[in-house]
């Protein structure tokens, strides 16, 4: 893969993974453009690089939320502690997407790679995010119940469709359930540890079985670039949400979706 392809993929993954604008959708779009219009790029030759850039974003969220992670690990023997409850909420919310994600990984539905699907999902769930963010909610994660964690986890299944956005739909669900913007983002990013780890593991297993998992300079560069760009993105997003709203992300999604649909139905894509 050309060097500039690696740089583009790593930066796009790093910037979009934790923003509510769909990293998978942007990767499908990037593969489509760099692959000269192939609609099946997300299942084939680029899987190694996709796994690499996801590893980089995983490292970034582990570094940023290291205090929460140490809190959860340090309270595994304290069932009544906030850290233990947070751990259970993350596990509970992760179960639905693990089950459905495994099924999708086995069958690799090609329609999930279509740019038209990504465009429509980008618009629809951008509008839903905008609506959810209009509520004046400020509950902390400590007020979360098991049923609320499960609801957020069920909504995460929708993110298996490119364009929906895993971070976007989980933040949207958390906002509908009454949690503040920063707390919604915090829970979403902590959830991503399980989601990214699971997706990366499945992808790596496939590559090992195909004897295509070759860790070289290209892969190392992709991991490094996606780590740096996603770590900076998390810092900036959390600072933004402490003072502002999700509105710019929703507007971006709607505009991007409209542009893509225009290109698709005009025959350019």
C-alpha positions, 0 to 999 in steps of 0.5 A: 500500500502506498505511503500516502494511503497509510497516512490518510487511513490512519489520520481519518481513523484517528480523527473520526473514531471517537467523534460522533460522525462514523469512523467506519463510514469514513473508512468505507468512503476512503477505501472507495475513493482510494480503491477507484470506486470498489464497493467491496473494499472493506472486506478484502485487501485493506483489512490488515490496515484497518486492524492496525489503525484500530489498534492505534485508537485503542491505545489512545483511549486506554491512555486518556482514560487510564484513571477510570481503567485503574479505578475499575481494575482496583475495585473488582473486589468491591461490588458496591463501589462506583468503579465496580458498577461502571465495569458491570455497566460496560460489560453489560452494554458490550454483550449485544454488539459482541453477539451481533458483530460476530454474526456479521463478521462471519457473513460479511454482508456486502450491502454494509459497504455501499456508499449509499447506505453510509450516506443515508445513515449519516443523515438520519442519525445526525438528525437523531443526535441533534434532537437528543442533544436539545434536551437539558440533561446533566446526570453523572455516570454514577446515576446509571442503572443496569437497564440504561446500560443495556439500552445503550448497548442495544443501540450500539448494534446499529453502529455495525452499519457504516454511517451510524457511528458507534460513538454517535449512537451511544452518545445519542442514547445516553443523552436521551437517557438523561446523561450530560454531554461529557458523561455520555462521551465518557461512557461511549469512549470506555465502551469503545475499549471492548468494541475496538478490542473485539473487532480488532481481534476478529480481524486479526484472527482472520488475517492469521488464518489467511497467513496475511498478518505481517507486522512491518513498518507500514503497520507500525506507522499506521498504529502510531499515526492513528494513536497520536491523531485519536489521542489529540481528538479525544482531548479536544472533543472532551474540552469542547463538550464541557462548554458546547454542544453536539450541534456542529457534529450533527450539522457536519453529518447532514451536510456530508450525507447530502453531498454524498447522495448528490454525488451518488444519484448524479452518477459521479459515485 
